[in-house]
Amino acid sequence: MRIAAQLYTLRDFLKTEEDIAVTLQKVKDIGYNAVQVSGLGPIGDQALKDICDRVGLNICATHIPFANMENDLDAVIAQHKLWDCRYVGIGGLPGEYRTSAEGYVEFAKKASDIARRLKEAGLTFVYHNHAFEFCKFDGKSGMDILFDESDSSAFGFELDVHWVQAGGADPIEWIRKVDGRMQVIHLKDFIVNASSERLFAEVGEGNMNFRGILDACTATGVEWGAVEQDNCYGRDPFDCLAVSARNLKALGAEF
């Protein structure tokens, strides 16, 4: 598995094309060689490709709105082909599907149709979870419904290990469960303060079992581990990405 930076961490520094160019150079200077595209301001597809090529960064995956896939999948395919990016990600379940088991089933079917078309184009659909998918409906979690009701040959997962654990599930068990259906994973840590509040943390600075997580990723053939920190609480997000990179390198991760 190779490590990438999830650009959502740096969303406040990606407002303009000029911002994006400066930010991507900083990401490269920290030691990352790949990024997941998310949280960018307005920029043309070719302009982003040119910046990444100039800086020396691969685009390993994306997060795009599900509506884009539903309304103009050909444009999504062309965009990802331009970027040499295989993994087409959705950042979360649209709200209208979240409140019932039937909603999860409906989404799994719709997304599977799209995933099969992406597969025909040589791309892979990947679903990124939060904690709410572990809400249970008659004893079965939404995440299990997505796993069971989607097309296992086309619908991929992009587990966020922080949110799996926040949802009360075991990230390592889930990595093993989606073996063969996951090539991109989100690496995100958390700490608990004296008031028992869960706070985002740099990878390796919190309480997640990253040694076990990385071993499970290796065992199941995960290709990319995207580092993400949703909130840096006033600290420099670039410094936070650097700390995560340092800790992951100490664990033997490759960049």
Secondary structure, 3 states (H helix, E strand, C coil): CEEEEEHHHHHHHCCCHHHHHHHHHHHHHHCCCEEEECCCCCCCHHHHHHHHHHHCCEEEEECCCHHHHHHCHHHHHHHHHHCCCCEEEECCCCHHHCCCHHHHHHHHHHHHHHHHHHHHCCCEEEEECCCHHHCEECCEEHHHHHHHHCCCCCEEEECEHHHHHHCCCCHHHHHHHCCCCCCEEEECEEEECCCCCEEEECCCCCCCCHHHHHHHHHHHCCCEEEECCCCCCCCCHHHHHHHHHHHHHHCCCEC
